[in-house]
Amino acid sequence: MVFEYDLKTPKEGFIDITGQVEEAVAEYCRKTGETEAVCHVYCPHTTAGITVNENADPDVRHDLLIALDKAFPDRIEFRHSEGNSAAHAKSSCVGISEQLIVSGGSLLLGTWQGIYFCEFDGPRHRRFIVRIG
């Protein structure tokens, strides 16, 4: 079963999408009667991504952006004419999907884990896709 979500993103940041993914899992379980599955969260963009990380302290998200900026700074040598090569590099590093386990009708996330849509080249209108099965 596939679910699609739209987002309006800031210039750069980690947007918590855990709630939307949990809602998709609940709907899947309600409609199918299944309580065990695999959940794929996918980002169909080349300057954004999906990650799982801490959801308790927002400073972690702030620090991750600083670390990614340091690892992938804008460089004068970049040739890409749109001027967003650093965003492409961040997306490739973070990745565009996560695979999660559904057990007992719920996502198996750790105590401190949340699911994030990662924006590296906003603000934009974005989407992400959740497939459960």
Secondary structure, 3 states (H helix, E strand, C coil): CEEEEEEECCCCEEEECHHHHHHHHHHHHHHHCCCCEEEEEECCCCCEEEEEEECCCHHHHHHHHHHHHHHCCCCCCCCCCCCCHHHHHHHHHHCCEEEEEEECCEECCCCCEEEEEEECCCCCEEEEEEEEC
